[in-house]
Amino acid sequence: GRRACSEAPPGAEAGGMAASAGEHPSACEVLIVYGEDAREWCQYLQSLFHSCQDLQSHLVESGTPIPPEKVDVFKSSRCIIVLLSCELVQTFQTPAVLRSLQEILQPPHKVVKLFCGAAECEDYQEFFEDWSQWKHLTYDDDPKAYVMAVIKAISEGVLANPEAVQFTFSTKN
């Protein structure tokens, strides 16, 4: 019964669908946060954003907070995609894990929440005060929507932090 909890990513059976390189930020720090039951989703997004030069992922294991040496990676990333699967949501019940996630899942403009198995209920606002400001995606959205949400998060980060402008991506290729 474990599989039933997480929706399969689109095209997971058929080798997936990568968007064309022109739609991607070429150099971005995209970080995917996921639970064990969303491993397929993580792999799917890694293939979708294959042209990102710096794409990392972090598996949140039950009862294990984000390690201190990883915090800087989260803070320096320009977009964090949170794969909301049943197992990841269960980790919110562990205070140490929740505190570590609250610390790293900000500022809100760079967080994208993708529902892939967890119920879309209202309870998450009590865990994360910026919940309503996170960009919202679901498992049945078009792959282009995933790409656009990431590009939007990164460009909002540049607007909020103009001195980081030298890292902006070029679409001329």
Solvent accessible surface area in square Angstrom, and as a share of the most:
residue,aa,sasa,rsa
1,G,113,1.08
2,R,160,0.59
3,R,143,0.52
4,A,92,0.71
5,C,39,0.23
6,S,9,0.06
7,E,69,0.31
8,A,52,0.40
9,P,3,0.02
10,P,45,0.28
11,G,29,0.28
12,A,41,0.31
13,E,148,0.66
14,A,87,0.68
15,G,75,0.72
16,G,29,0.28
17,M,97,0.43
18,A,57,0.45
19,A,5,0.04
20,S,72,0.47
21,A,51,0.40
22,G,39,0.37
23,E,48,0.22
24,H,5,0.02
25,P,0,0.00
26,S,40,0.26
27,A,37,0.29
28,C,0,0.00
29,E,54,0.24
30,V,1,0.01
31,L,2,0.01
32,I,0,0.00
33,V,0,0.00
34,Y,16,0.06
35,G,1,0.01
36,E,70,0.31
37,D,18,0.10
38,A,0,0.00
39,R,98,0.36
40,E,74,0.33
41,W,2,0.01
42,C,4,0.02
43,Q,103,0.46
44,Y,12,0.05
45,L,0,0.00
46,Q,61,0.27
47,S,54,0.35
48,L,0,0.00
49,F,0,0.00
50,H,104,0.46
51,S,33,0.21
52,C,12,0.07
53,Q,141,0.63
54,D,54,0.28
55,L,41,0.20
56,Q,70,0.31
57,S,34,0.22
58,H,22,0.10
59,L,40,0.20
60,V,5,0.03
61,E,102,0.46
62,S,98,0.63
63,G,44,0.42
64,T,72,0.42
65,P,50,0.32
66,I,8,0.04
67,P,39,0.24
68,P,113,0.71
69,E,133,0.60
70,K,50,0.21
71,V,21,0.12
72,D,102,0.53
73,V,46,0.26
74,F,0,0.00
75,K,111,0.47
76,S,76,0.49
77,S,6,0.04
78,R,33,0.12
79,C,0,0.00
80,I,0,0.00
81,I,3,0.01
82,V,2,0.01
83,L,0,0.00
84,L,0,0.00
85,S,0,0.00
86,C,33,0.20
87,E,49,0.22
88,L,1,0.00
89,V,25,0.14
90,Q,115,0.51
91,T,5,0.03
92,F,3,0.01
93,Q,127,0.57
94,T,44,0.26
95,P,87,0.55
96,A,40,0.31
97,V,0,0.00
98,L,26,0.13
99,R,150,0.55
100,S,14,0.09
101,L,1,0.01
102,Q,64,0.29
103,E,89,0.40
104,I,1,0.01
105,L,5,0.02
106,Q,82,0.36
107,P,64,0.40
108,P,28,0.17
109,H,44,0.20
110,K,8,0.04
111,V,0,0.00
112,V,0,0.00
113,K,9,0.04
114,L,1,0.00
115,F,6,0.03
116,C,0,0.00
117,G,22,0.22
118,A,10,0.08
119,A,73,0.57
120,E,96,0.43
121,C,51,0.31
122,E,148,0.66
123,D,80,0.42
124,Y,7,0.03
125,Q,79,0.35
126,E,135,0.61
127,F,28,0.12
128,F,6,0.02
129,E,149,0.67
130,D,30,0.15
131,W,21,0.07
132,S,85,0.55
133,Q,110,0.49
134,W,9,0.03
135,K,32,0.13
136,H,95,0.42
137,L,13,0.07
138,T,21,0.12
139,Y,81,0.31
140,D,105,0.54
141,D,46,0.24
142,D,84,0.44
143,P,15,0.10
144,K,105,0.44
145,A,35,0.27
146,Y,2,0.01
147,V,0,0.00
148,M,109,0.48
149,A,11,0.09
150,V,1,0.00
151,I,29,0.14
152,K,111,0.47
153,A,0,0.00
154,I,2,0.01
155,S,44,0.28
156,E,49,0.22
157,G,15,0.15
158,V,17,0.10
159,L,140,0.70
160,A,72,0.56
161,N,65,0.33
162,P,87,0.55
163,E,133,0.60
164,A,20,0.15
165,V,82,0.47
166,Q,133,0.59
167,F,111,0.46
168,T,65,0.38
169,F,43,0.18
170,S,55,0.35
171,T,88,0.51
172,K,177,0.75
173,N,139,0.71
